[in-house]
Amino acid sequence: MTIGFASDHAGYELKEKLVQYIMEKGYPVRDFGAFSSESSDYPDYAHPLAEAIVSGEVHCGITICWTGNGINMVMNRHAGVRSAICLCEEMAYLTRHHNDANSCSLAAKYTEPEKAQAIIDVFLAEGFDGGRHLRRVEKIELK
């Protein structure tokens, strides 16, 4: 299960810590950037990650920008990507169980590294409930 990461400059430091954390847990990682804290544009990294999720190259994504909003918006422009901002473990739990999210967006401004690790642990451990939630998820994509 390969985990894809993408951030902009504002999320770079947290991304680097999380990539290391996930690799230490034994997951293969694909890092789509940013590769420094020099000013950069989140769409440049989010679009390739989203394409990798859709193609199956990576199992899921972890994205990070200052608030988590901008990079999350980019991810959700791609059919087949269901990205959710997760500010706490409960949000990660619920979005996996109810929305079948395949990408977790974090806010570097509001999320300490230890909290981000806990959120990712929940996001990666949980699964989709299906049932009544499947009907709703199937209505997300425009026909």
C-alpha positions in Angstrom: 0.0 0.0 0.0 1.9 3.0 -1.3 1.1 6.4 0.3 1.4 9.5 -1.8 2.3 12.9 -0.3 2.0 16.4 -1.6 2.4 19.8 0.0 3.3 23.4 -0.9 6.0 25.3 0.8 3.8 26.0 3.9 3.3 22.3 4.4 6.8 21.2 3.5 8.2 20.9 7.0 5.2 18.9 8.3 5.3 16.7 5.1 8.9 15.8 5.6 8.2 14.7 9.2 5.2 12.7 8.1 7.0 11.0 5.2 9.7 9.8 7.6 7.1 8.7 10.2 5.2 6.7 7.6 8.3 5.1 6.1 9.4 4.1 9.6 6.0 2.3 9.9 6.9 0.3 6.9 4.7 1.9 4.2 6.2 2.6 0.8 6.0 6.4 0.0 5.8 8.4 -3.1 6.6 12.1 -2.5 5.2 14.5 -5.2 6.7 17.6 -3.5 7.2 20.3 -2.6 10.9 19.6 -2.1 11.8 22.8 -0.1 10.3 25.6 1.9 10.8 28.0 -1.0 7.5 29.5 -2.2 5.6 27.1 -4.4 2.1 26.4 -5.7 0.1 23.5 -4.3 -1.6 22.6 -7.6 1.8 21.7 -9.1 2.0 18.8 -6.6 -1.6 18.0 -5.9 -2.6 17.3 -9.5 0.1 14.6 -10.0 -0.8 13.0 -6.7 -4.5 13.0 -7.6 -3.7 11.4 -11.0 -1.7 8.7 -9.2 -4.6 7.9 -6.9 -7.0 7.6 -9.8 -4.6 5.4 -11.8 -3.9 3.2 -8.8 -0.2 4.1 -8.6 -0.7 5.0 -5.0 -3.3 3.7 -2.6 -4.2 7.0 -1.0 -2.9 10.5 -0.5 -1.8 12.8 2.3 -1.8 16.5 1.4 -0.7 19.5 3.4 -0.9 23.2 2.9 -1.3 26.1 5.4 -5.0 25.6 6.0 -5.5 22.3 4.2 -8.2 24.0 2.1 -6.4 24.9 -1.2 -4.7 21.6 -1.7 -7.9 19.8 -0.8 -9.8 21.8 -3.5 -7.3 20.7 -6.1 -7.5 17.1 -5.1 -11.3 17.1 -5.4 -11.3 18.4 -8.9 -10.3 14.9 -10.0 -13.0 12.3 -10.6 -12.3 9.3 -8.4 -10.6 11.3 -5.6 -12.4 11.9 -2.4 -10.2 14.2 -0.3 -11.2 15.4 3.2 -9.7 17.9 5.5 -9.0 16.1 8.8 -8.3 18.3 11.8 -8.6 15.5 14.3 -8.8 11.7 14.5 -12.6 11.7 14.6 -12.7 13.5 11.3 -10.3 10.9 9.8 -12.4 8.1 11.2 -15.7 9.4 9.9 -14.5 10.3 6.5 -13.1 6.9 5.9 -16.2 5.1 7.3 -18.8 7.3 5.7 -17.2 8.9 2.7 -14.7 6.3 1.6 -12.1 9.2 1.4 -8.9 8.2 -0.4 -7.0 11.4 0.5 -6.5 13.2 3.8 -5.7 16.9 3.8 -3.9 18.4 6.8 -3.5 22.1 7.9 0.1 22.9 8.7 -1.0 26.0 10.6 -3.3 24.2 13.0 -1.8 20.7 13.3 1.2 19.8 15.4 3.3 16.8 14.0 2.2 14.4 16.8 -1.5 15.2 16.1 -0.9 14.8 12.4 0.6 11.4 13.0 -2.4 10.3 15.1 -4.8 11.6 12.3 -2.9 9.6 9.6 -2.8 6.5 11.8 -6.6 6.5 12.0 -7.0 7.4 8.3 -4.8 4.5 7.2 -6.3 2.0 9.7 -10.0 2.5 9.0 -12.2 1.4 6.1 -15.4 2.2 4.4 -18.7 1.0 5.9 -20.6 0.7 2.6 -24.3 0.2 3.1 -26.3 3.5 3.2 -23.0 5.4 2.7 -22.3 3.7 -0.6 -25.4 5.2 -2.1 -24.2 8.7 -1.1 -20.7 8.2 -2.3 -22.0 7.0 -5.7 -23.8 10.3 -6.0 -20.6 12.4 -5.7 -19.3 12.1 -9.3 -21.1 14.1 -11.9 -22.4 12.0 -14.8 
